[in-house]
Amino acid sequence: MSIRRIEPGKRMSMGVVHGNTVYLAGQVGNPDEDVVGQTRTILAEIDRLLAEAGTDKSRLLYVQIWLADMNDFAAMNSVWDAWVDPANPPARATGEARLAAPAYKVEIIVTAAL
């Protein structure tokens, strides 16, 4: 079975397609934005990468969301709820973690079907 890498770099690829599944790297937003702005930026990037892989958000299987502060849960969800396909919501988990840089407020990782 072939493996196709999306935007490969020295350290990582932004996505990997294997079989009928696409795995996206964790996406972060502009560190100058608040959690709402970062979430909007991240979800737009997820849309772009899924399209490059040949799929879209209606085919999401699993989403893992990391928040730097769980107090931002409602604000992040206000953007998520407007974006997610209500007919095809994925399995999802949300947790709190220290992210790669202090200015990052949210990171989203997705797995989708082709």
N, CA, C and O atoms as a MOPAC input file, in Angstrom:
PM7 MOZYME 1SCF
protein

 N      0.84200 1    -1.16600 1     0.00000 1
 C      0.00000 1     0.00000 1     0.00000 1
 C      0.89700 1     1.24300 1     0.00000 1
 O      1.88200 1     1.31300 1     0.73400 1
 N      0.54200 1     2.20300 1    -0.82300 1
 C      1.38600 1     3.38900 1    -0.94700 1
 C      1.18600 1     4.36400 1     0.21900 1
 O      0.16500 1     4.35100 1     0.90600 1
 N      2.19500 1     5.20000 1     0.40800 1
 C      2.14900 1     6.27100 1     1.39200 1
 C      2.43900 1     7.56500 1     0.64300 1
 O      3.44000 1     7.66700 1    -0.06600 1
 N      1.56000 1     8.55400 1     0.80300 1
 C      1.76500 1     9.86400 1     0.18200 1
 C      1.90000 1    10.90300 1     1.29000 1
 O      1.05800 1    10.98700 1     2.18300 1
 N      2.96000 1    11.68400 1     1.22100 1
 C      3.20700 1    12.70800 1     2.22500 1
 C      2.80300 1    14.07100 1     1.68100 1
 O      3.11700 1    14.42300 1     0.54400 1
 N      2.10000 1    14.82700 1     2.51400 1
 C      1.63300 1    16.16200 1     2.15000 1
 C      2.55700 1    17.18300 1     2.80700 1
 O      2.73500 1    17.18800 1     4.02500 1
 N      3.13500 1    18.03700 1     1.98400 1
 C      4.05300 1    19.08100 1     2.45700 1
 C      5.11000 1    18.52300 1     3.40800 1
 O      5.21100 1    18.95200 1     4.55800 1
 N      5.90100 1    17.55800 1     2.91800 1
 C      6.93800 1    16.99600 1     3.78300 1
 C      8.04400 1    18.01000 1     4.06100 1
 O      8.41000 1    18.81000 1     3.20100 1
 N      8.55300 1    17.95600 1     5.25400 1
 C      9.67000 1    18.79400 1     5.65700 1
 C     10.77000 1    17.93700 1     6.23600 1
 O     10.68600 1    16.70900 1     6.21400 1
 N     11.78800 1    18.57000 1     6.74900 1
 C     12.92100 1    17.83600 1     7.32200 1
 C     12.50300 1    17.04600 1     8.56300 1
 O     12.95700 1    15.92100 1     8.76900 1
 N     11.63300 1    17.64100 1     9.39000 1
 C     11.24200 1    17.02000 1    10.64900 1
 C      9.93700 1    16.23700 1    10.55200 1
 O      9.77800 1    15.19800 1    11.19200 1
 N      8.99800 1    16.74800 1     9.73800 1
 C      7.66700 1    16.13900 1     9.70300 1
 C      6.94300 1    16.54500 1     8.42700 1
 O      7.34600 1    17.47600 1     7.73100 1
 N      5.87600 1    15.83200 1     8.14100 1
 C      4.97200 1    16.17500 1     7.04800 1
 C      3.72700 1    16.79700 1     7.65200 1
 O      3.36500 1    16.48500 1     8.78700 1
 N      3.07300 1    17.66600 1     6.91500 1
 C      1.82000 1    18.25600 1     7.40400 1
 C      0.69300 1    17.23900 1     7.37800 1
 O     -0.30100 1    17.38400 1     8.09000 1
 N      0.84900 1    16.21300 1     6.55900 1
 C     -0.13500 1    15.13800 1     6.51300 1
 C      0.46000 1    13.92500 1     5.83400 1
 O      1.44600 1    14.01700 1     5.10200 1
 N     -0.16500 1    12.77700 1     6.09200 1
 C      0.24500 1    11.52400 1     5.46400 1
 C     -1.01800 1    10.77400 1     5.06300 1
 O     -1.94400 1    10.61600 1     5.85900 1
 N     -1.04000 1    10.31500 1     3.81300 1
 C     -2.14800 1     9.50000 1     3.32200 1
 C     -1.64300 1     8.07400 1     3.18300 1
 O     -0.64300 1     7.81300 1     2.51500 1
 N     -2.35400 1     7.15700 1     3.82500 1
 C     -2.03200 1     5.73100 1     3.74100 1
 C     -3.33700 1     4.98100 1     3.57600 1
 O     -4.24000 1     5.10500 1     4.40300 1
 N     -3.43600 1     4.20600 1     2.51400 1
 C     -4.69300 1     3.52700 1     2.25200 1
 C     -5.79200 1     4.54900 1     2.03300 1
 O     -5.65000 1     5.46500 1     1.22300 1
 N     -6.87100 1     4.39000 1     2.74800 1
 C     -8.00200 1     5.30800 1     2.64500 1
 C     -8.09400 1     6.25200 1     3.83200 1
 O     -9.17800 1     6.72600 1     4.17200 1
 N     -6.95000 1     6.52900 1     4.46700 1
 C     -6.94100 1     7.36900 1     5.65900 1
 C     -5.89900 1     8.46900 1     5.51100 1
 O     -4.80900 1     8.25000 1     4.98400 1
 N     -6.26100 1     9.65600 1     5.98800 1
 C     -5.31200 1    10.77500 1     6.02700 1
 C     -5.11400 1    11.17800 1     7.48000 1
 O     -6.07100 1    11.32100 1     8.24000 1
 N     -3.85200 1    11.35700 1     7.84700 1
 C     -3.45900 1    11.75500 1     9.19100 1
 C     -2.81500 1    13.12800 1     9.07500 1
 O     -1.82500 1    13.28400 1     8.36100 1
 N     -3.35800 1    14.12300 1     9.76100 1
 C     -2.76200 1    15.45700 1     9.73300 1
 C     -1.92400 1    15.68700 1    10.97900 1
 O     -2.26400 1    15.23000 1    12.07000 1
 N     -0.82300 1    16.40500 1    10.79300 1
 C     -0.01000 1    16.83500 1    11.92700 1
 C     -0.82000 1    17.82000 1    12.76400 1
 O     -1.78100 1    18.41300 1    12.27400 1
 N     -0.44000 1    17.99100 1    14.00100 1
 C     -1.10200 1    18.96900 1    14.85300 1
 C     -0.99100 1    20.35600 1    14.24800 1
 O      0.09000 1    20.78200 1    13.84200 1
 N     -2.11100 1    21.05600 1    14.19000 1
 C     -2.16200 1    22.38800 1    13.59600 1
 C     -2.30400 1    23.42800 1    14.70300 1
 O     -3.08900 1    23.26200 1    15.63700 1
 N     -1.53800 1    24.49200 1    14.58000 1
 C     -1.61500 1    25.60800 1    15.51400 1
 C     -1.87900 1    26.87500 1    14.71000 1
 O     -1.62500 1    26.92700 1    13.50700 1
 N     -2.38900 1    27.89100 1    15.39200 1
 C     -2.72500 1    29.14300 1    14.72900 1
 C     -1.67800 1    30.21700 1    14.93300 1
 O     -0.57100 1    29.95500 1    15.40500 1
 N     -2.05000 1    31.42400 1    14.56900 1
 C     -1.18900 1    32.59100 1    14.72200 1
 C     -1.03800 1    32.89700 1    16.21500 1
 O     -2.03800 1    33.12500 1    16.89600 1
 N      0.18000 1    32.90500 1    16.73000 1
 C      0.36000 1    33.12600 1    18.17200 1
 C     -0.06800 1    34.51700 1    18.64200 1
 O     -0.20000 1    34.74700 1    19.84400 1
 N     -0.28500 1    35.44300 1    17.71400 1
 C     -0.73600 1    36.78600 1    18.08700 1
 C     -2.24700 1    36.87100 1    18.28600 1
 O     -2.76100 1    37.90300 1    18.71700 1
 N     -2.96400 1    35.77900 1    17.97100 1
 C     -4.42600 1    35.77400 1    18.09600 1
 C     -4.85900 1    35.12800 1    19.40700 1
 O     -4.08600 1    34.41800 1    20.05000 1
 N     -6.11100 1    35.38600 1    19.79200 1
 C     -6.69100 1    34.71800 1    20.95600 1
 C     -7.14100 1    33.31700 1    20.54600 1
 O     -6.95000 1    32.91500 1    19.39800 1
 N     -7.73200 1    32.57900 1    21.47100 1
 C     -8.09700 1    31.19700 1    21.17800 1
 C     -9.13600 1    31.10900 1    20.06000 1
 O     -9.11400 1    30.15600 1    19.28100 1
 N    -10.03200 1    32.06700 1    19.96500 1
 C    -11.03300 1    32.06900 1    18.88900 1
 C    -10.33600 1    32.25100 1    17.54600 1
 O    -10.60500 1    31.50300 1    16.60600 1
 N     -9.45600 1    33.22200 1    17.44800 1
 C     -8.72700 1    33.45400 1    16.20400 1
 C     -7.84500 1    32.28300 1    15.83000 1
 O     -7.79900 1    31.88400 1    14.66600 1
 N     -7.14200 1    31.72500 1    16.80800 1
 C     -6.29000 1    30.57000 1    16.53500 1
 C     -7.12000 1    29.39100 1    16.05300 1
 O     -6.71900 1    28.69400 1    15.12000 1
 N     -8.26700 1    29.15800 1    16.67400 1
 C     -9.11400 1    28.03500 1    16.26100 1
 C     -9.61300 1    28.23600 1    14.83700 1
 O     -9.61300 1    27.28900 1    14.05000 1
 N    -10.03400 1    29.44000 1    14.49200 1
 C    -10.47900 1    29.72500 1    13.10900 1
 C     -9.35400 1    29.44700 1    12.10800 1
 O     -9.57200 1    28.81700 1    11.07300 1
 N     -8.16000 1    29.92100 1    12.42900 1
 C     -7.01600 1    29.72000 1    11.54200 1
 C     -6.71200 1    28.23500 1    11.38400 1
 O     -6.47300 1    27.75900 1    10.27400 1
 N     -6.72100 1    27.51800 1    12.47800 1
 C     -6.43500 1    26.07900 1    12.46000 1
 C     -7.46400 1    25.33900 1    11.60500 1
 O     -7.09400 1    24.51500 1    10.77000 1
 N     -8.73600 1    25.62200 1    11.80500 1
 C     -9.77500 1    24.90100 1    11.06400 1
 C     -9.71700 1    25.20800 1     9.57400 1
 O     -9.99600 1    24.33300 1     8.75500 1
 N     -9.36100 1    26.43000 1     9.21300 1
 C     -9.17100 1    26.76400 1     7.78700 1
 C     -7.99300 1    25.97900 1     7.20800 1
 O     -8.05600 1    25.51100 1     6.07200 1
 N     -6.93000 1    25.83800 1     7.98100 1
 C     -5.77600 1    25.06700 1     7.52700 1
 C     -6.13000 1    23.58400 1     7.41400 1
 O     -5.68300 1    22.91200 1     6.48500 1
 N     -6.91400 1    23.07900 1     8.33600 1
 C     -7.36900 1    21.68500 1     8.24800 1
 C     -8.19900 1    21.49400 1     6.98700 1
 O     -8.02400 1    20.49800 1     6.28500 1
 N     -9.09900 1    22.42400 1     6.68200 1
 C     -9.87900 1    22.34500 1     5.43500 1
 C     -8.94400 1    22.28300 1     4.22700 1
 O     -9.14600 1    21.47400 1     3.32300 1
 N     -7.92600 1    23.13600 1     4.21500 1
 C     -6.99300 1    23.18700 1     3.08500 1
 C     -6.22100 1    21.87500 1     2.93900 1
 O     -6.09900 1    21.34400 1     1.83600 1
 N     -5.70400 1    21.35800 1     4.04500 1
 C     -4.92300 1    20.12500 1     3.99000 1
 C     -5.79400 1    18.92300 1     3.63000 1
 O     -5.36000 1    18.04700 1     2.88200 1
 N     -7.00600 1    18.87400 1     4.15100 1
 C     -7.91100 1    17.77900 1     3.78400 1
 C     -8.21900 1    17.82200 1     2.29200 1
 O     -8.25000 1    16.78100 1     1.63400 1
 N     -8.44700 1    19.01600 1     1.75400 1
 C     -8.71000 1    19.14400 1     0.31600 1
 C     -7.50600 1    18.66900 1    -0.49000 1
 O     -7.66600 1    17.98600 1    -1.50100 1
 N     -6.30300 1    19.02600 1    -0.04700 1
 C     -5.09700 1    18.58100 1    -0.73900 1
 C     -4.98500 1    17.05600 1    -0.72300 1
 O     -4.47800 1    16.45200 1    -1.66900 1
 N     -5.46100 1    16.44500 1     0.35600 1
 C     -5.43300 1    14.98400 1     0.46500 1
 C     -6.53700 1    14.32600 1    -0.35700 1
 O     -6.46700 1    13.13400 1    -0.65700 1
 N     -7.56700 1    15.11200 1    -0.72600 1
 C     -8.67600 1    14.56900 1    -1.51000 1
 C     -9.90200 1    14.23200 1    -0.68200 1
 O    -10.68500 1    13.35800 1    -1.05500 1
 N    -10.07400 1    14.92300 1     0.44500 1
 C    -11.22300 1    14.66600 1     1.30400 1
 C    -11.69300 1    15.98100 1     1.92400 1
 O    -11.24400 1    17.05400 1     1.52000 1
 N    -12.59300 1    15.90000 1     2.90300 1
 C    -13.08300 1    17.11700 1     3.56500 1
 C    -13.57400 1    16.78400 1     4.96800 1
 O    -13.53700 1    15.62900 1     5.39200 1
 N    -14.03200 1    17.80200 1     5.67800 1
 C    -14.40500 1    17.63400 1     7.09000 1
 C    -15.58500 1    16.70000 1     7.31300 1
 O    -15.78800 1    16.22700 1     8.43200 1
 N    -16.36700 1    16.42200 1     6.27500 1
 C    -17.47500 1    15.46600 1     6.43200 1
 C    -16.96300 1    14.04100 1     6.60500 1
 O    -17.72700 1    13.14200 1     6.95700 1
 N    -15.66700 1    13.83400 1     6.35800 1
 C    -15.07300 1    12.49800 1     6.44200 1
 C    -14.14400 1    12.35800 1     7.65100 1
 O    -13.37600 1    11.40000 1     7.73800 1
 N    -14.21400 1    13.32000 1     8.58700 1
 C    -13.39100 1    13.22600 1     9.79400 1
 C    -13.75400 1    11.96900 1    10.57600 1
 O    -14.92900 1    11.63300 1    10.72400 1
 N    -12.73900 1    11.28700 1    11.07000 1
 C    -12.93000 1    10.10000 1    11.90100 1
 C    -12.69700 1    10.42000 1    13.36900 1
 O    -13.50900 1    10.08400 1    14.23200 1
 N    -11.57200 1    11.07800 1    13.63500 1
 C    -11.16700 1    11.34200 1    15.01300 1
 C    -10.44400 1    12.67600 1    15.07900 1
 O     -9.63400 1    12.99700 1    14.20900 1
 N    -10.74000 1    13.45300 1    16.11500 1
 C    -10.08900 1    14.74300 1    16.34300 1
 C     -9.62200 1    14.80400 1    17.78200 1
 O    -10.36200 1    14.48100 1    18.71100 1
 N     -8.38200 1    15.22400 1    17.94700 1
 C     -7.82100 1    15.43300 1    19.27600 1
 C     -7.48200 1    16.91700 1    19.39500 1
 O     -6.74600 1    17.46200 1    18.57200 1
 N     -8.02200 1    17.55900 1    20.41700 1
 C     -7.80600 1    18.98600 1    20.62900 1
 C     -7.07000 1    19.17500 1    21.94400 1
 O     -7.46000 1    18.64000 1    22.98200 1
 N     -5.99900 1    19.94800 1    21.87400 1
 C     -5.24200 1    20.30400 1    23.07200 1
 C     -5.40300 1    21.79300 1    23.31300 1
 O     -5.17100 1    22.60400 1    22.41600 1
 N     -5.79900 1    22.15100 1    24.51900 1
 C     -5.90600 1    23.54400 1    24.93500 1
 C     -4.82900 1    23.82600 1    25.97100 1
 O     -4.55800 1    22.99400 1    26.83700 1
 N     -4.22500 1    24.98900 1    25.88000 1
 C     -3.25000 1    25.38700 1    26.89100 1
 C     -3.94700 1    25.66200 1    28.22000 1
 O     -3.34100 1    25.54500 1    29.28500 1
 N     -5.23400 1    26.03000 1    28.14600 1
 C     -6.00900 1    26.35400 1    29.34100 1
 C     -7.45300 1    25.91200 1    29.11700 1
 O     -8.11300 1    26.42000 1    28.21000 1
 N     -7.95500 1    24.98100 1    29.92000 1
 C     -9.32200 1    24.48300 1    29.75200 1
 C    -10.36400 1    25.58600 1    29.95900 1
 O    -11.53000 1    25.39800 1    29.61100 1
 N     -9.97100 1    26.71700 1    30.51100 1
 C    -10.90900 1    27.83400 1    30.60600 1
 C    -11.29100 1    28.37000 1    29.22900 1
 O    -12.26500 1    29.11300 1    29.10800 1
 N    -10.53700 1    28.00400 1    28.18800 1
 C    -10.83300 1    28.40900 1    26.81100 1
 C    -11.74400 1    27.41600 1    26.08500 1
 O    -12.01100 1    27.58400 1    24.89500 1
 N    -12.21700 1    26.39800 1    26.77800 1
 C    -13.02500 1    25.33100 1    26.15700 1
 C    -14.26000 1    25.88900 1    25.45700 1
 O    -14.51400 1    25.53700 1    24.30500 1
 N    -15.02400 1    26.73600 1    26.11100 1
 C    -16.24700 1    27.27800 1    25.51000 1
 C    -15.93000 1    28.17000 1    24.30900 1
 O    -16.62900 1    28.11200 1    23.29800 1
 N    -14.89500 1    28.98500 1    24.40600 1
 C    -14.53200 1    29.86800 1    23.28900 1
 C    -14.09300 1    29.04600 1    22.08000 1
 O    -14.50000 1    29.33700 1    20.95500 1
 N    -13.27000 1    28.02800 1    22.29900 1
 C    -12.84700 1    27.16200 1    21.20400 1
 C    -14.05300 1    26.46800 1    20.59300 1
 O    -14.17900 1    26.40100 1    19.37100 1
 N    -14.95000 1    25.94500 1    21.44500 1
 C    -16.13000 1    25.24200 1    20.94600 1
 C    -17.07400 1    26.15700 1    20.16900 1
 O    -17.79300 1    25.68000 1    19.29100 1
 N    -17.09100 1    27.45100 1    20.46400 1
 C    -17.95300 1    28.36100 1    19.70800 1
 C    -17.54000 1    28.39600 1    18.24100 1
 O    -18.38900 1    28.53600 1    17.36100 1
 N    -16.25200 1    28.27100 1    17.97500 1
 C    -15.75900 1    28.22400 1    16.59700 1
 C    -15.94000 1    26.82300 1    16.03000 1
 O    -16.40300 1    26.66100 1    14.90000 1
 N    -15.57700 1    25.81500 1    16.80900 1
 C    -15.71400 1    24.42500 1    16.37600 1
 C    -17.16100 1    24.12500 1    15.96600 1
 O    -17.39800 1    23.56700 1    14.89500 1
 N    -18.12000 1    24.49100 1    16.81200 1
 C    -19.52200 1    24.16000 1    16.55500 1
 C    -20.03900 1    24.79000 1    15.26400 1
 O    -20.89700 1    24.21400 1    14.59600 1
 N    -19.52600 1    25.96200 1    14.91000 1
 C    -19.92400 1    26.61600 1    13.66000 1
 C    -19.26300 1    25.96800 1    12.44400 1
 O    -19.75100 1    26.10500 1    11.32300 1
 N    -18.15500 1    25.26400 1    12.66800 1
 C    -17.37900 1    24.66900 1    11.57000 1
 C    -17.70800 1    23.20300 1    11.31900 1
 O    -17.82300 1    22.79400 1    10.16300 1
 N    -17.85800 1    22.41600 1    12.35400 1
 C    -17.99900 1    20.96700 1    12.20000 1
 C    -19.26700 1    20.62900 1    11.40200 1
 O    -20.28600 1    21.31100 1    11.51300 1
 N    -19.18000 1    19.57500 1    10.60500 1
 C    -20.33600 1    19.11200 1     9.83000 1
 C    -21.30600 1    18.43500 1    10.80100 1
 O    -21.00200 1    17.35500 1    11.30600 1
 N    -22.47100 1    19.04400 1    11.07600 1
 C    -23.37300 1    18.47700 1    12.08400 1
 C    -23.93800 1    17.10500 1    11.70600 1
 O    -24.37400 1    16.35200 1    12.57700 1
 N    -23.93200 1    16.78300 1    10.42200 1
 C    -24.41400 1    15.47100 1     9.99400 1
 C    -23.34300 1    14.39400 1    10.13700 1
 O    -23.64500 1    13.20200 1    10.08800 1
 N    -22.08200 1    14.81800 1    10.31600 1
 C    -20.96900 1    13.86400 1    10.36700 1
 C    -19.93600 1    14.25000 1    11.42500 1
 O    -18.75900 1    14.40500 1    11.10000 1
 N    -20.35000 1    14.40600 1    12.67800 1
 C    -19.36300 1    14.78100 1    13.69300 1
 C    -18.40900 1    13.61500 1    13.97500 1
 O    -18.83200 1    12.46000 1    14.03600 1
 N    -17.12500 1    13.92500 1    14.14400 1
 C    -16.14900 1    12.86700 1    14.42900 1
 C    -16.15200 1    12.48400 1    15.89800 1
 O    -16.73500 1    13.17300 1    16.73600 1
 N    -15.49800 1    11.38400 1    16.19400 1
 C    -15.13500 1    11.10900 1    17.57900 1
 C    -14.12800 1    12.18500 1    17.95800 1
 O    -13.31400 1    12.59200 1    17.12800 1
 N    -14.17400 1    12.65600 1    19.22000 1
 C    -13.31000 1    13.77600 1    19.59200 1
 C    -12.92000 1    13.68200 1    21.05400 1
 O    -13.69300 1    13.22400 1    21.89600 1
 N    -11.70600 1    14.12300 1    21.33900 1
 C    -11.23600 1    14.25400 1    22.71300 1
 C    -10.59100 1    15.62400 1    22.85000 1
 O     -9.95700 1    16.11700 1    21.91700 1
 N    -10.75600 1    16.23600 1    24.02000 1
 C    -10.13800 1    17.53500 1    24.30300 1
 C     -9.44500 1    17.44200 1    25.65400 1
 O    -10.01200 1    16.94700 1    26.62800 1
 N     -8.22600 1    17.92100 1    25.69500 1
 C     -7.47400 1    17.91100 1    26.94400 1
 C     -6.66000 1    19.18200 1    27.09300 1
 O     -6.59200 1    20.00600 1    26.18200 1
 N     -6.05300 1    19.32500 1    28.23900 1
 C     -5.20200 1    20.47800 1    28.52300 1
 C     -3.75700 1    20.02500 1    28.53300 1
 O     -3.41700 1    18.99300 1    29.11300 1
 N     -2.90100 1    20.81700 1    27.87600 1
 C     -1.47600 1    20.48800 1    27.81800 1
 C     -0.66000 1    21.75100 1    27.60000 1
 O     -1.16500 1    22.74700 1    27.08100 1
 N      0.58100 1    21.70400 1    27.99300 1
 C      1.50500 1    22.78000 1    27.65100 1
 C      1.86300 1    22.56500 1    26.18200 1
 O      2.34500 1    21.49500 1    25.81300 1
 N      1.63200 1    23.56900 1    25.34800 1
 C      1.87400 1    23.44700 1    23.92100 1
 C      3.30200 1    23.86400 1    23.58400 1
 O      4.05800 1    24.26100 1    24.47000 1
 N      3.67400 1    23.77800 1    22.31500 1
 C      5.05900 1    23.96700 1    21.88200 1
 C      5.61900 1    25.34700 1    22.20100 1
 O      6.82400 1    25.49600 1    22.40300 1
 N      4.75500 1    26.35100 1    22.24800 1
 C      5.19000 1    27.70300 1    22.60000 1
 C      4.11600 1    28.32500 1    23.48300 1
 O      2.93400 1    28.02900 1    23.30700 1
 N      4.49500 1    29.16800 1    24.41800 1
 C      3.51900 1    29.73900 1    25.35200 1
 C      2.38100 1    30.51600 1    24.68100 1
 O      1.28700 1    30.59800 1    25.23900 1
 N      2.61500 1    31.08100 1    23.50800 1
 C      1.57400 1    31.87600 1    22.83800 1
 C      0.50900 1    31.01200 1    22.15900 1
 O     -0.56700 1    31.50600 1    21.82200 1
 N      0.80400 1    29.72600 1    21.95800 1
 C     -0.19900 1    28.84200 1    21.36300 1
 C     -1.25500 1    28.50400 1    22.40400 1
 O     -0.93600 1    28.11300 1    23.52700 1
 N     -2.50400 1    28.65900 1    22.02100 1
 C     -3.61700 1    28.40500 1    22.93600 1
 C     -4.36100 1    27.11600 1    22.60500 1
 O     -5.04900 1    26.55400 1    23.45700 1
 N     -4.22100 1    26.64800 1    21.35800 1
 C     -4.94100 1    25.45100 1    20.92600 1
 C     -4.14400 1    24.75200 1    19.82000 1
 O     -3.50100 1    25.39700 1    18.99200 1
 N     -4.20300 1    23.43500 1    19.82900 1
 C     -3.61700 1    22.60200 1    18.77000 1
 C     -4.63100 1    21.52400 1    18.44100 1
 O     -5.21200 1    20.91700 1    19.34000 1
 N     -4.84800 1    21.28200 1    17.14600 1
 C     -5.85200 1    20.31200 1    16.71300 1
 C     -5.20200 1    19.30200 1    15.77300 1
 O     -4.48700 1    19.66500 1    14.83900 1
 N     -5.46800 1    18.02500 1    16.04600 1
 C     -4.93400 1    16.90700 1    15.27800 1
 C     -6.12500 1    16.12300 1    14.73100 1
 O     -7.04300 1    15.79200 1    15.48100 1
 N     -6.11900 1    15.82000 1    13.42300 1
 C     -7.25600 1    15.09000 1    12.86100 1
 C     -6.81300 1    13.87900 1    12.06200 1
 O     -5.71200 1    13.82200 1    11.51300 1
 N     -7.71400 1    12.91800 1    12.02400 1
 C     -7.61000 1    11.74500 1    11.15800 1
 C     -8.91800 1    11.68600 1    10.38600 1
 O     -9.99700 1    11.83200 1    10.96100 1
 N     -8.81600 1    11.47000 1     9.07200 1
 C    -10.00800 1    11.47000 1     8.22800 1
 C     -9.93800 1    10.33200 1     7.21000 1
 O     -8.86100 1     9.83000 1     6.89100 1
 N    -11.08300 1     9.94700 1     6.72000 1
 C    -11.17800 1     8.97400 1     5.64600 1
 C    -11.13500 1     9.69400 1     4.30100 1
 O    -11.54000 1    10.85200 1     4.19100 1
 N    -10.64500 1     9.00200 1     3.28900 1
 C    -10.67400 1     9.56700 1     1.93600 1
 C    -12.03300 1     9.31200 1     1.31600 1
 O    -12.27500 1     9.70500 1     0.17500 1

